[in-house]
Amino acid sequence: MRLVAIGLAAGVFSAFFGVGGGILAVPLLILLAHMPERAASATSLLAIAITAAAGVIAFSLRGHVEVEYAALVGLPAAVGALAGTTLQQRVRTSTLTYGFAVLLTSVGVWLLVS
């Protein structure tokens, strides 16, 4: 049931704000589902593919998808995901956890002051 709730929350936030996979699902998978950090990241990436497909269908029906821009962002992002996965496997788990916490805090502060 926790995984279903995490998925529902990630889906709502990803469609509403354009975030949800890494920012919401990964911490919840770690904290509530007691999943190891690397497994949570990998699970979130697969889940976000499903979420993205559902979201793009819904937005497409309303004519809100810019395919060219999506390709310009998505293709380099795919390369970045491969590089990030390779790098993540070489970093200690505690370093990943602290780095992720710093990133989320920094983004939150940036949004509040800008």
C-alpha positions in Angstrom: 0.0 0.0 0.0 2.9 2.4 0.7 4.3 1.9 -2.8 0.9 2.7 -4.3 0.6 5.9 -2.2 4.2 6.9 -3.2 3.3 6.3 -6.8 0.1 8.3 -6.6 1.9 11.2 -4.9 4.7 11.2 -7.4 2.3 11.1 -10.3 0.2 14.1 -9.0 3.3 16.1 -8.3 5.0 15.3 -11.6 1.9 16.4 -13.6 1.2 19.4 -11.4 4.7 20.8 -11.0 6.9 18.8 -13.4 8.6 17.1 -10.6 8.0 13.9 -8.7 10.3 11.1 -9.7 13.6 12.1 -8.0 12.4 14.8 -5.8 9.5 13.0 -4.2 9.5 9.3 -5.0 13.2 8.6 -4.2 13.0 10.0 -0.6 9.7 8.3 0.0 10.9 5.0 -1.3 13.9 5.2 1.0 12.0 6.5 4.0 8.7 4.7 3.8 9.5 1.6 1.7 12.9 1.1 3.3 14.5 0.7 -0.1 18.3 1.1 -0.6 19.2 4.4 -2.2 20.4 2.9 -5.5 17.4 0.7 -5.8 15.1 3.7 -5.1 16.8 5.7 -7.8 16.5 2.9 -10.4 12.9 2.1 -9.4 12.0 5.8 -9.6 13.5 6.0 -13.1 11.3 3.2 -14.4 8.2 4.5 -12.6 8.7 7.9 -14.1 8.8 6.4 -17.6 5.3 5.1 -17.0 4.2 8.3 -15.4 5.6 10.4 -18.2 3.8 8.3 -20.8 0.5 8.8 -19.0 1.1 12.5 -18.6 2.2 13.2 -22.2 -0.9 11.4 -23.5 -3.1 13.6 -21.3 -1.3 16.8 -22.2 -1.3 15.8 -25.9 -5.0 15.5 -26.0 -5.1 19.2 -25.0 -2.4 20.2 -27.5 0.2 21.2 -24.9 3.1 19.1 -26.0 6.1 20.7 -27.8 7.7 17.7 -29.4 10.7 19.5 -30.7 11.5 21.0 -27.3 11.0 17.7 -25.6 13.5 16.1 -28.0 16.0 18.9 -27.4 15.7 18.3 -23.6 15.1 14.6 -23.6 17.9 13.3 -25.8 20.7 15.0 -23.9 18.9 14.0 -20.6 19.1 10.4 -21.7 22.8 10.7 -22.2 23.1 12.5 -18.8 21.1 9.6 -17.2 23.6 7.1 -18.5 26.5 9.2 -17.3 24.8 9.8 -13.9 24.1 6.1 -13.4 27.8 5.3 -14.1 28.9 8.0 -11.7 26.4 7.0 -9.0 27.7 3.5 -8.9 31.1 4.8 -7.9 30.0 7.1 -5.1 29.4 6.0 -1.5 25.8 5.7 -0.4 26.2 8.2 2.4 27.7 10.7 0.0 24.7 10.2 -2.3 22.3 10.8 0.6 23.9 14.0 1.8 24.4 15.3 -1.7 20.7 14.7 -2.5 19.6 16.4 0.7 21.8 19.4 -0.1 20.5 19.6 -3.7 16.8 19.5 -2.5 17.5 22.1 0.2 19.3 24.4 -2.3 16.5 24.2 -4.9 13.9 24.9 -2.2 15.8 28.0 -1.0 16.4 29.2 -4.6 12.7 28.9 -5.3 11.8 30.8 -2.2 14.1 33.8 -2.8 13.7 34.1 -6.6 
